[in-house]
Amino acid sequence: MSYTKAHYEDGDEKAPGMYFLRDELDCENLGLTVVDVDADWSGREHDHAESGKEEVYYLVDGTGSVTVDGDDVTLEPGDAVRVAAASRRQLHAAESATFLITGAP
C-alpha cells in the first residue's frame, strides 16, 4: 500500500498527552509526534546529538514556547521552529496547547 492512515490517539502514548505515530504510520525515516497538553506543562529537556535527528516543532493551537540552547522562542499558532540535532530543547505550554513534532535524520 502506498499510504497509511492513523488517528493520533491510536499512537503510542509515551507520556500523558504525547502520542508517537511513527510505528502507526509505518514511517521508515520520519518521526511524527502529537503533543496535546494542559496549561503549565513542560516537556523533558533533551537533544538528539547521538542520533543526528533534527526536529521541527509546530504549534497547532494554544500558547507555547520552546527553549533552545537557553533561548526562549515564543510560538503562536501557525509558527514552526527547526531545531538542530545537537541543540538542547524543551517545550512549554502556558495554556493548553497542541504541538506537532516531526523529526528525521
Contact map, one row per residue, 1 for C-alpha under 8 A:
111100000000000000000000000000000000000000000000000000000000000000000000000000000000000000000000000000000
111100000000000000000000000000000000000000000000000000000000000000000000000000000000000000000000000000000
111110000000000000000000000000000000000000000000000000000000000000000000000000000000000000000000000000000
111111000000000000000000110000000000000000000000000000000000000000000000000000000000000000000000000000000
001111100000000000000000100000000000000000000000000000000000000000000000000000000000000000000000000000000
000111110110000000001001100000000000000000000000000000000000000000000000000000000000000000000000000000000
000011111110000000000000000000000000000000000000000000000000000000000000000000000000000000000000000000000
000001111110000000111000000000000100000000000000000000000000000000000000000000000000000000000000000000000
000000111111100000100000000000000000000000000000000000000000000000000000000000000000000000000000000000000
000001111111000000101001000000000000000000000000000000000000000000000000000000000000000000000000000000000
000001111111100000111011000000000000000000000000000000000000000000000000000000000000000000000000000000000
000000001111110000111000000000000000000000000000000000000000000000000000000000000000000000000000000000000
000000001011111111110000000000000000000000000000000000000000000000000000000000000000000000000000000000000
000000000001111101110000000000000000000000000000000000000000000000000000000000000000000000000000000000000
000000000000111111100000000000000000000000000000000000000000000000000000000000000000000000000000000000000
000000000000111111000000000000000000100000000000000000000000000000000000000000000000000000000000000000000
000000000000101111100000000000000111100000000000000000000000000000000000000000000000000000000000000000000
000000000000111111110000000000001111100000000000000000000000000000000000000000000000000000000000000000000
000000011111111011111000000000001110000000000000000000000000000000000000000000000000000000000000000000000
000000010011110001111110000000111100000000000000000000000000000000000000000000000000000000000000000000000
000001010111000000111111100000111100000000000000000000000000000000000000000000000000000000000000000000000
000000000000000000011111111101111000000000000000000000000000000000000000000000000000000000000000000000000
000000000010000000011111111000000000000000000000000000000000000000000000000000000000000000000000000000000
000001000110000000001111111000000000000000000000000000000000000000000000000000000000000000000000000000000
000111000000000000001111111000000000000000000000000000000000000000000000000000000000000000000000000000000
000100000000000000000111111100000000000000000000000000000000000000000000000000000000000000000000000000000
000000000000000000000111111111100000000000000000000000000000000000000000000000000000000000000000000000000
000000000000000000000100011111000000000000000000000000000000000000000000000000000000000000000000000000000
000000000000000000000000001111100000000000000000000000000000000000000000000000000000000000000000000000011
000000000000000000000100001111110000000000000000000000000000000000000000000000000000000000000000000001111
000000000000000000011100001011111000000000000000000000000000000000000000000000000000000000000000000011110
000000000000000000011100000001111100000000000000000000000000000000000000000000000000000000000000000111100
000000000000000001111100000000111110000000000000000000000000000000000000000000000000000000000000000111000
000000010000000011111000000000011111000000000000000000000000000000000000000000000000000000000000011110000
000000000000000011100000000000001111100000000000000000000000000000000000000000000000000000000000111110000
000000000000000011000000000000000111110000000000000000000000000000000000000000000000000000000001111000000
000000000000000111000000000000000011111010000000000000000000000000000000000000000000000000001001110000000
000000000000000000000000000000000001111110000000000000000000000000000000000000000000000000001011100000000
000000000000000000000000000000000000111110000000000000000000000000000000000000000000000000001111100000000
000000000000000000000000000000000000011111000000000000000000000000000000000000000000000000011111000000000
000000000000000000000000000000000000111111100000000000000000000000000000000000000000000000011100000000000
000000000000000000000000000000000000000111110000000000000000000000000000000000000000000001111000000000000
000000000000000000000000000000000000000011111000000000000000000000000000000000000000000001110000000000000
000000000000000000000000000000000000000001111100000000000000000000000000000000000000000001100000000000000
000000000000000000000000000000000000000000111110000000000000000000000000000000000000000111100000000000000
000000000000000000000000000000000000000000011111000000000000000000000000000000000000000111000000000000000
000000000000000000000000000000000000000000001111100000000000000000000000000000000000111110000000000000000
000000000000000000000000000000000000000000000111111111000000000000000000000000000000111000000000000000000
000000000000000000000000000000000000000000000011111110000000000000000000000000000000111000000000000000000
000000000000000000000000000000000000000000000001111100000000000000000000000000000000010000000000000000000
000000000000000000000000000000000000000000000001111110000000000000000000000000000000100000000000000000001
000000000000000000000000000000000000000000000001111111000000000000000000000000000000110000000000000000001
000000000000000000000000000000000000000000000001101111100000000000000000000000000001100000000000000000111
000000000000000000000000000000000000000000000001000111110000000000000000000000000111100000000000000000111
000000000000000000000000000000000000000000000000000011111000000000000000000000000111100000000000000011110
000000000000000000000000000000000000000000000000000001111100000000000000000000011110000000000000000011100
000000000000000000000000000000000000000000000000000000111110000000000000000000011110000000000000001111000
000000000000000000000000000000000000000000000000000000011111000000000000000011111000000000000000001110000
000000000000000000000000000000000000000000000000000000001111111100000000001111110000000000000000111100000
000000000000000000000000000000000000000000000000000000000111110000000000000011000000000000000000111100000
000000000000000000000000000000000000000000000000000000000011111000000000000111000000000000000000111000000
000000000000000000000000000000000000000000000000000000000011111100000000000110000000000000001011110000000
000000000000000000000000000000000000000000000000000000000010111110000000001110000000000000001111100000000
000000000000000000000000000000000000000000000000000000000010011111000000011100000000000000111110100000000
000000000000000000000000000000000000000000000000000000000000001111100001111000000000000000111000000000000
000000000000000000000000000000000000000000000000000000000000000111110001111000000000000011110000000000000
000000000000000000000000000000000000000000000000000000000000000011111111100000000000000111110000000000000
000000000000000000000000000000000000000000000000000000000000000001111111100000000010001111000000000000000
000000000000000000000000000000000000000000000000000000000000000000111110000000000000001110000000000000000
000000000000000000000000000000000000000000000000000000000000000000111111000000000000000100000000000000000
000000000000000000000000000000000000000000000000000000000000000000111111100000000000000000000000000000000
000000000000000000000000000000000000000000000000000000000000000011110111110000000000000000000000000000000
000000000000000000000000000000000000000000000000000000000000000011110011111000000000000000000000000000000
000000000000000000000000000000000000000000000000000000000000000111000001111100000000000000000000000000000
000000000000000000000000000000000000000000000000000000000010001111000000111110110000000000000000000000000
000000000000000000000000000000000000000000000000000000000010111100000000011111100000000000000000000000000
000000000000000000000000000000000000000000000000000000000111111000000000001111100000000000000000000000000
000000000000000000000000000000000000000000000000000000000111100000000000000111110000000000000000000000000
000000000000000000000000000000000000000000000000000000000110000000000000001111111000000000000000000000000
000000000000000000000000000000000000000000000000000000011110000000000000001001111100000000000000000000000
000000000000000000000000000000000000000000000000000000011100000000000000000000111110000000000000000000000
000000000000000000000000000000000000000000000000000001111000000000000000000000011111000000000000000000000
000000000000000000000000000000000000000000000000000001111000000000010000000000001111101010000000000000000
000000000000000000000000000000000000000000000000000011100000000000000000000000000111111000000000000000000
000000000000000000000000000000000000000000000011101111100000000000000000000000000011111000000000000000000
000000000000000000000000000000000000000000000011110100000000000000000000000000000001111100000000000000000
000000000000000000000000000000000000000000000011100000000000000000011000000000000011111110000000000000000
000000000000000000000000000000000000000000001110000000000000000000111100000000000000011111000000000000000
000000000000000000000000000000000000000000001110000000000000000001111000000000000010001111100000000000000
000000000000000000000000000000000000000001111100000000000000000001110000000000000000000111110000000000000
000000000000000000000000000000000000000001111000000000000000000111100000000000000000000011111000000000000
000000000000000000000000000000000000000111100000000000000000000111100000000000000000000001111100000000000
000000000000000000000000000000000000111111000000000000000000011110000000000000000000000000111111100000000
000000000000000000000000000000000000001110000000000000000000001100000000000000000000000000011111000000000
000000000000000000000000000000000000011100000000000000000000011100000000000000000000000000001111100000000
000000000000000000000000000000000001111100000000000000000000011000000000000000000000000000001111110000000
000000000000000000000000000000000011111000000000000000000011111100000000000000000000000000001011111000000
000000000000000000000000000000000111100000000000000000000011110000000000000000000000000000000001111100000
000000000000000000000000000000000111000000000000000000001111100000000000000000000000000000000000111110000
000000000000000000000000000000011110000000000000000000001111000000000000000000000000000000000000011111000
000000000000000000000000000000111110000000000000000000111100000000000000000000000000000000000000001111100
000000000000000000000000000001111000000000000000000000111000000000000000000000000000000000000000000111110
000000000000000000000000000001110000000000000000000011110000000000000000000000000000000000000000000011111
000000000000000000000000000011100000000000000000000011100000000000000000000000000000000000000000000001111
000000000000000000000000000011000000000000000000001111000000000000000000000000000000000000000000000000111
